[in-house]
């Protein structure tokens, strides 16, 4: 083995996390510029300044690179570790507002919206993009929100079906915002707009789902004349 090949092997294998991130950044940039179907692994390798051998060894094939790009961004959609446990309606409101704020902020980020646009544009030529987006990022969000609802239900704070409540809250949270972002007819919401939207969605949701004891409290019999 020549000194040059040894040096190249060391370069490709050195600091693998940094190399992996460089590959993913290169792949994402190429996907955004050319589309998924038109992007070759050779171009990604050239952008990342690695060999194709290192590309496959560190990340994998093009579909695995796409899944990794989406997974990296999906990590930001998980429930924050410091959220309060919903033991009463007040802390439940804070939890939903905090999670809603994070979800809106991260998903309305231009790079995340670009992934949605890519999935739509490549829906016929490369349906695996939409499938990966739904199974990775979509499932992350649904599982996180359903987990909040399950805990609130177990604590007697909510009386509905957790999966249905999670879907209802997401609908109140987003409204038409995501469609408007995809169509470029609105700008990314500001931090203040995101917070207000999360608070409004939480307030509307808690009105729709009162605490079971409140909803089931017996009414006073009508007075007789």
C-alpha positions, 0 to 999 in steps of 0.5 A: 500500500502506498503512502498516499493511499494510507494517508487517504485511508486515515483521512477518511476514517479519522474523526468519524462523527465529523466526517459523518456530519460533513457527508450529511450536510453535503447530501442535504445541500445536494438534495435541496439543489438538484432533487433526490433522484438527480443527486448522485453519490459521487456528487455527495462524496465530492461535496463532502471531500471523501471517497465513495468508499468512505461515504458508504462505510460511514453513512451508507447508500443514498436512501440511508443518507436521506433517512439520516438527514431527516433523523438529525432534524427529527431529534429537535421534535422530541419532547424537551427533557425539562418539561414539567410533569402534567400533575394539574391543569396549570402544568399541563397547559405549560407543558402543551405550550412549551411543546407546541412552541418548540414544534412550531419553531423547529418545523417552520425552520426554512430547512425543515420546510425545504424537506417537506417541499422536496418530499412533495416534489419527489413524491412520484420519482422518489416516494421513499422521501415522503415515507421517511419523512412520515415514519421518522419525523412525523412519528417522532412528533406524534409519539411525543404528543401522544405521550403527553396526552397519555400521562395527562389522561392517567393523571385524570386531567383529560378524558378523551382518547390520547391519540385523538387528542394529540391529533386535535391539538396538532390541528389547533396548533398548525391551522393553515400555517404549514400549507402557507409556508410550503406555498411561500405565501407567508413568512416564517413566524417570529418567536413572539408569533410562535409563542402566541400561537402555542398559547392560543392552541393550548387554551382552545384545546383545554376548553374542548377537553375539560377535566373529567370531574368538571365535565361529569359533575352532576347538574342541579335539578331545575327548580319547580314552580 
